């Protein structure tokens, strides 16, 4: 361009793509993992699923305990059937689903399912927290 002094000036353009590069990076991660992030990276690490309304209070207690331990947990207390809740969590690729019903409330446990469909069975909340935190520490894939 021609400057105020009437002489040709060299154009300097400063280009900064902080958000654009982050978006490409996140897009690359999503594509690499096909949305099934490892536990340490998953936005929701565990979904707590009560079977019936009477289990919601215990499910809320379990969710609070998971969050207290530093896990990203979500409580699905919608009025849908348990199978629909599990299916939604699988479609969202949540690494762990913790199902709670009468047996779990009575025993102070959770029934753990993995997003792959594997059933780990009943375990205490503390055992699950220890297992999940170990998976996170090791940066392991479920």
C-alpha positions in Angstrom: 0.0 0.0 0.0 1.0 3.6 -0.3 1.6 5.3 3.0 0.9 8.9 4.0 4.4 9.8 3.0 3.6 8.6 -0.6 6.0 5.7 -0.5 5.2 2.0 -0.9 4.9 0.3 2.5 5.3 -3.4 3.4 2.1 -5.0 4.8 2.5 -6.9 8.0 -0.4 -9.0 9.2 -0.5 -10.6 12.6 -2.5 -13.8 12.6 -3.5 -15.5 15.8 -5.7 -18.6 16.0 -6.0 -19.5 19.6 -9.6 -20.8 19.4 -9.2 -22.2 15.9 -6.2 -24.3 16.8 -8.0 -25.5 20.0 -11.1 -26.5 17.9 -8.9 -28.5 15.5 -7.1 -30.2 18.4 -10.4 -31.1 20.1 -11.8 -32.3 16.7 -8.7 -34.5 16.2 -9.2 -36.0 19.7 -12.9 -36.7 19.1 -12.1 -38.3 15.8 -9.2 -40.4 17.2 -11.2 -41.8 20.0 -14.5 -41.9 18.0 -16.0 -40.1 21.0 -15.2 -42.9 23.4 -12.7 -41.0 25.5 -10.6 -42.8 28.0 -11.8 -42.3 31.6 -9.4 -39.6 32.4 -10.5 -37.5 29.4 -14.3 -38.2 29.4 -16.5 -35.2 30.2 -18.7 -37.6 32.2 -16.8 -40.4 33.8 -19.7 -42.2 35.5 -23.4 -42.1 35.1 -25.5 -43.0 38.1 -28.7 -44.7 37.1 -31.5 -45.4 39.7 -33.9 -48.2 38.7 -37.0 -46.6 40.3 -38.0 -43.4 42.0 -37.4 -45.0 45.5 -33.7 -45.4 44.6 -33.1 -41.7 43.6 -32.1 -40.6 47.1 -29.4 -43.2 47.3 -28.3 -42.5 43.7 -27.9 -38.8 44.6 -25.8 -39.8 47.6 -23.6 -42.0 45.4 -23.2 -39.2 42.8 -22.2 -36.8 45.6 -19.6 -39.3 46.9 -18.1 -39.7 43.4 -17.9 -35.9 42.9 -16.3 -35.6 46.3 -13.6 -38.0 45.2 -13.0 -35.8 42.1 -14.8 -37.9 39.5 -17.1 -36.2 36.9 -20.4 -38.0 37.7 -23.9 -37.4 36.4 -27.2 -38.5 38.0 -29.8 -39.6 35.5 -32.9 -39.2 37.6 -35.3 -38.8 34.7 -38.6 -40.8 34.7 -37.5 -43.0 31.8 -37.1 -46.8 32.1 -33.7 -48.1 33.3 -32.9 -49.6 29.9 -33.4 -46.3 28.2 -31.1 -44.6 30.7 -28.4 -47.2 30.1 -28.8 -46.9 26.3 -28.5 -43.1 26.5 -25.3 -43.4 28.6 -23.9 -45.9 26.1 -24.7 -43.6 23.2 -23.0 -40.7 25.0 -20.1 -43.1 25.5 -19.9 -42.6 29.2 -17.2 -45.0 30.5 -19.0 -46.3 33.5 -22.7 -46.7 34.4 -23.5 -47.3 38.0 -27.0 -48.9 38.4 -28.7 -48.8 41.8 -31.7 -50.7 42.8 -33.1 -52.4 46.0 -30.1 -54.7 46.4 -27.6 -51.9 46.0 -29.4 -49.6 48.4 -29.6 -52.4 51.0 -25.9 -53.4 50.6 -24.5 -49.9 50.1 -23.1 -50.9 46.7 -23.4 -50.1 43.0 -23.8 -52.4 40.0 -21.1 -51.3 37.6 -21.4 -51.6 33.8 -18.8 -50.5 31.3 -19.8 -48.7 28.1 -18.7 -51.7 26.1 -21.6 -53.7 27.7 -19.4 -55.6 30.2 -21.0 -56.1 33.6 -18.5 -55.8 36.4 -21.1 -56.6 39.0 -21.8 -55.2 42.4 -19.0 -53.4 44.3 -18.9 -50.9 47.1 -18.8 -47.2 46.2 -15.4 -46.9 47.7 -14.1 -49.9 45.6 -15.5 -48.2 42.4 -13.9 -44.9 43.3 -10.5 -46.6 43.9 -10.8 -48.5 40.6 -11.8 -45.4 38.6 -9.1 -43.2 40.2 -6.5 -45.9 39.4 -7.7 -46.0 35.7 -7.4 -42.2 35.6 -4.0 -42.2 37.3 -2.7 -44.8 34.7 -4.4 -42.9 31.8 -6.0 -46.2 30.9 -8.7 -46.8 28.3 -11.9 -48.6 29.4 
